[in-house]
């Protein structure tokens, strides 16, 4: 089969490898349909290895080269003897987290914080940028007819966005600021809107991404570099500030904006991953009695809920997909395009098979 394999910094090769085989009774073999390229993949590509494994992973044994891809939809082609929840032919969305089930975090319902956490497509035998993948039964969730194969490949980042918003608790009527209009920012805005936020404002300096964010049809998209930005923010919130901010840019500027424009006793979710220490005004944090929460991944049991929300039409996650490329062209037309700081793409999927 064909697969996009990561060997190291700036080294991804689309090559032939053997089709993986089921090795345990609780495993599922799937044929991948669509797979998204994630910001984590881009970090690995440009400055890695980071979470990909130079040495064998303690839970999966995986080492480089790694078949990339952890955001994908697929069709089940074979199931192990103990598998009960899916059948051959089912269309599924993949929850890529692999957990030990034995550490304190796993045993108390916090599997996304497993001490031996691994991930299909980053630290496992297989990944979604290969034509076939092997997964545990708990990693696959059946897609109803109302959810397309493309949307199925966006459930994973949609779950990331939803978890960040849920951590700060959007309620009906809230004013919400989303900093950064990448895929997670766009999905966070869509999710906050689905929960009944009165107003969702997206802050994004890149004009191409800002224009794409406007097409989501949620609310105003503002440029934080504009001279009258302070006035605009106060006008949009009627002078009171935002009830909460979802920081999705992973920058000091984004976090600082959240601290500045969130109302007193408001809440900030740090969803964007920082690749270096952030600088912010800690005194303002205290003076305004703000709460900042970090969030990592998603609840690994959340796939059925997110899928139902998408199926209802209330969470239109396909809107963040800006292009679909072939697996053969995924390096040139997805990775290389997405690392361009002036690029115009939001979420790029590869059609794998």
C-alpha positions, 0 to 999 in steps of 0.5 A, spaced: 500 500 500 502 507 499 503 511 505 506 518 507 512 516 512 515 521 516 523 520 517 525 526 520 525 534 519 523 536 512 523 528 510 516 525 508 516 520 503 510 517 500 512 510 498 510 502 498 509 499 505 506 492 507 498 492 508 498 492 516 495 486 519 490 485 525 494 482 531 489 481 536 482 480 537 480 487 539 483 490 533 479 493 527 483 493 520 480 499 516 481 502 509 482 510 510 478 514 506 480 522 508 485 524 512 487 531 515 494 534 516 494 537 523 498 542 526 502 537 530 504 534 523 506 540 521 511 541 527 514 534 526 515 536 519 518 543 520 522 542 527 521 534 529 522 529 531 518 531 537 512 526 539 514 521 534 519 516 536 526 516 535 526 510 540 521 505 541 514 507 544 513 504 551 506 502 550 506 501 542 513 500 540 513 504 534 519 508 532 521 512 526 519 512 520 512 513 522 506 513 517 503 520 519 495 522 520 491 522 526 485 525 523 481 520 518 475 517 516 475 510 514 471 504 512 472 497 516 474 491 512 476 486 517 474 485 525 477 481 530 474 475 534 472 480 540 470 486 536 462 487 537 461 495 536 463 495 529 462 491 523 465 490 516 463 495 511 461 500 517 464 507 515 467 510 521 471 516 524 477 515 528 479 517 535 487 516 535 489 516 542 492 510 544 492 509 552 494 504 557 488 503 561 492 502 567 495 508 570 491 513 575 489 518 569 486 512 565 482 509 571 479 515 573 476 517 566 482 521 564 485 517 558 487 523 554 492 524 560 494 517 560 502 517 562 503 512 556 499 516 551 500 514 544 497 516 538 495 513 531 499 517 526 504 519 531 507 514 535 503 507 533 504 502 527 499 505 522 496 512 521 491 515 516 496 517 511 496 510 509 491 506 505 490 501 511 490 502 518 489 497 524 486 500 530 483 498 537 475 497 537 475 503 542 478 507 537 473 507 531 466 510 532 460 509 526 458 514 522 451 515 520 448 517 513 448 524 515 455 525 516 459 525 510 466 521 509 469 528 509 466 530 516 468 524 519 475 526 518 474 532 521 471 529 527 478 529 531 480 537 530 472 538 532 473 534 538 479 538 540 476 545 539 469 542 543 473 540 549 477 547 549 470 551 549 467 546 554 473 547 559 471 554 560 463 553 559 460 557 554 452 558 555 447 561 551 448 569 551 455 569 552 460 574 548 466 569 545 473 571 543 476 566 538 484 568 537 487 565 531 483 563 525 486 556 523 482 550 523 482 549 531 480 557 531 474 556 526 472 549 529 472 553 536 468 559 533 463 554 530 462 550 536 461 556 541 456 558 536 452 551 536 452 552 544 448 559 543 453 564 544 450 571 543 456 573 539 462 570 536 468 574 534 474 571 531 481 575 531 486 574 525 491 578 522 492 574 516 488 577 511 487 570 507 485 566 513 481 572 516 477 572 509 476 564 510 473 565 517 468 570 514 465 565 510 464 561 516 458 565 517 458 566 524 460 573 526 465 579 525 472 577 524 477 583 526 484 584 525 488 585 531 493 589 528 488 595 526 490 602 530 482 602 532 482 595 535 481 597 542 475 601 540 472 595 535 473 590 541 469 595 546 464 596 541 463 589 539 462 587 546 458 594 548 463 596 553 463 590 557 469 585 554 468 578 553 465 573 557 470 568 555 476 567 550 478 561 546 486 562 545 487 558 539 493 562 536 498 559 540 502 566 541 503 570 546 499 576 543 493 571 542 494 570 550 495 577 551 489 579 547 485 574 551 487 577 558 486 584 556 479 583 552 476 578 557 471 581 562 472 581 569 472 574 572 471 572 565 475 565 563 480 564 558 481 557 555 488 556 552 487 551 546 493 553 541 499 550 543 505 554 545 512 552 542 516 557 546 514 560 553 509 565 553 509 572 555 503 576 558 501 581 564 500 577 570 498 583 574 492 584 569 490 577 570 490 578 578 487 585 577 481 582 573 480 576 577 481 572 571 481 564 570 486 561 565 485 553 563 489 549 559 486 543 555 490 537 552 486 533 546 479 531 548 475 526 552 476 520 548 469 518 549 466 524 546 466 521 539 459 519 539 457 526 542 460 530 537 458 525 531 451 526 533 452 534 534 455 534 527 449 530 524 444 534 527 447 540 522 448 544 528 456 543 528 457 544 520 465 542 521 466 541 513 466 549 513 473 549 515 475 544 509 479 549 504 482 543 499 482 536 498 489 533 495 491 526 493 495 522 497 501 522 492 501 530 492 500 531 500 507 533 501 507 539 496 500 541 496 498 540 503 505 540 508 509 545 504 503 549 503 500 549 510 507 551 513 507 558 509 506 563 514 502 567 508 498 561 506 491 561 504 489 554 506 485 552 513 484 545 513 487 540 508 485 533 507 488 528 503 483 523 499 487 516 501 483 511 497 
